[in-house]
Amino acid sequence: MIKNIMLFKIVDFLYRMKSHLALTSLVLCVVSSSFGQVETMYSLYRFNPQVISPAYAGSTENSEVTVMNRQQWIGLELAPKTIGITMNLKWGEKKGLGINVISDQFGPISTTAVSGDFAYHTDLNSQWRLSGGIRAGVSNMSINYSGIRIVTPTDVVFAGDRSTGFQPNLGWGLRFDRGEKFFVSVSQPRILRYDFGSQNTAYKDVPYYYSMLGTRFKFSDQIIFYPSLMFRMAKDVPLSWDINLTARLISKLDVGISYRNQDSYGFRLGIQATKKIYIGYVYEMPISQISKVSNQTHELALRFSFLPKSKQ
């Protein structure tokens, strides 16, 4: 997803114009700005933390496959859309493997990333565990100017479509935890920047760092609370953070609320449909200037667990 510190002021102006052409101009203004950051946004990161940290590969009790779909700013032309598939595979007692396929699109910009993870988990003492993971893969970004209406078609910045081609990329992650009682992690899922070569012009991409921490409070045998925080950090970009509180009821139903700083409120619902299938859903309402043109975002995830034979 493209982020820019001037985005919401531009949206406010374009909303008054109320035209599809104006909305196309919004995307192009963000793309051609001096600092156009591209980063996929998630809300169900505690449900599927592997998307932002390879350290989680093999950290769960079972191997898992998770499918995610995020539709942001419904009703807004050129709004962000994300589809992702992750595989979390246990490899013995202390190792894990992961596979990630992510497709993200916002207006004329689309990104595709395919990567593999390796993680190692070791006990520091009787209570604490350390997990470290590395990621390697390829990623591509393309900008399709020919498929949109451009206000100033003679501008050389918008002359011709562009693609970085599939380029290698790396990532890393670290996690300290006491089981579900407490965890803290830091990661950089993408180290290298997207590079258009001689066509880079004024475009600059900034990879992000992520930090998460969370804990668990048992209110009763039937109610358990899971509070957590997430921080997104990058050079020359305002700090972004989320706070979340989820309650697990009768070991099968999750309900929760979230707040993204100066951006949105969210409501979460999850259900353990069977021993092997979990369904998670988030509804978000923007509180920034974007709320004048769209008031909803939906994120849906489906997780399949491969239980050990002794538990099937």
Secondary structure, 3 states (H helix, E strand, C coil): CEECCCHHHHHHHHHHHCCHHHHHHHHHHHHCCCCCEECCCCCCCCCCHHHCCHHHCCCCCCEEEEEEEEECCCCCCCCCEEEEEEEEEEECCCEEEEEEEEEEEECCEEEEEEEEEEEEEEECCCCCEEEEEEEEEEEEEEECCCCCCCCCCCCHHHCCCEECCCEEEEEEEEEEECCCCEEEEEEECCCCCCCCHHHCCCCCCCCCEEEEEEECEECCCCEEEEEEEEEEEECCEEEEEEEEEEEEECCCEEEEEEEECCCEEEEEEEEECCCCEEEEEEEEEECCHHHHCCCCEEEEEEEEEECCHHHC
